[in-house]
Amino acid sequence: MPAQPSQKPPETLRADARENRERILAAAREAYALHGLDVPMAAIARRAKVGVATLYRRFPTRDALVTEAFSEQLAHCVAVLDEGLADPDPWRGFRSVVEKVCMMQATERGFTQAFLSQFPDHADYAEEQSRAERGLSLLIERAKDCGQLRRDFEVHDITLLMLANSGATAGAGADAPAASRRLVAYLLQSFRAGSTAPLPPPVPLELRRIHT
């Protein structure tokens, strides 16, 4: 009888599975950034050059794929906030968080939608959101107390900033990162203490408003 074809060793199969998984996640992030979170699973499978059955075997639901695709960015956001709070210079910590979060928003536009619309379905989302809001409030108070941030700055102004950044980067195409840096630099200058021009009353905008 003819010789039977040799089977791939388990190590090779595991490597293939890892490669498929990474291709699927990369394709999902690209598709979500370009077209939002409603991209069909079949379209992501085609982009990743894998079969639909392979995609569903790795990620049985769209929710599972969205969550996994952006889990790294979520961890990055948490780390950015922690780094800002750990900075002994309150203004530098505040500025760093604003710059980094806005740059993530510019380069991973799908992440904003994913973070604010998908992660709430997870049990620990409310805790993470509360932690983020407490951290932002603390950053703001520290920067005010050291005399670097204007006294009338409110935590809701962070949402206003991100809404402005979202609009600017959405229309800038490939120039989104440069547009974000320019806009944020302008706004950070206006946030500095010493500006005496009065502002209109703050608008009570929660972070979840960014998704809407």
ZIBEL-V665144 format. One record per helix or strand of 2 or more residues. SS is the DSSP state (H for helix, E for strand). FROM is the first residue (numbers start at 1). TO is the last residue. If there is no record, write none. Layout:
ss=SS from=FROM to=TO
ss=SS from=FROM to=TO
//
This chain:
ss=H from=10 to=35
ss=H from=41 to=48
ss=H from=52 to=58
ss=H from=62 to=86
ss=H from=90 to=107
ss=H from=109 to=117
ss=H from=119 to=121
ss=H from=125 to=145
ss=H from=156 to=170
ss=H from=173 to=191
ss=H from=207 to=210
//
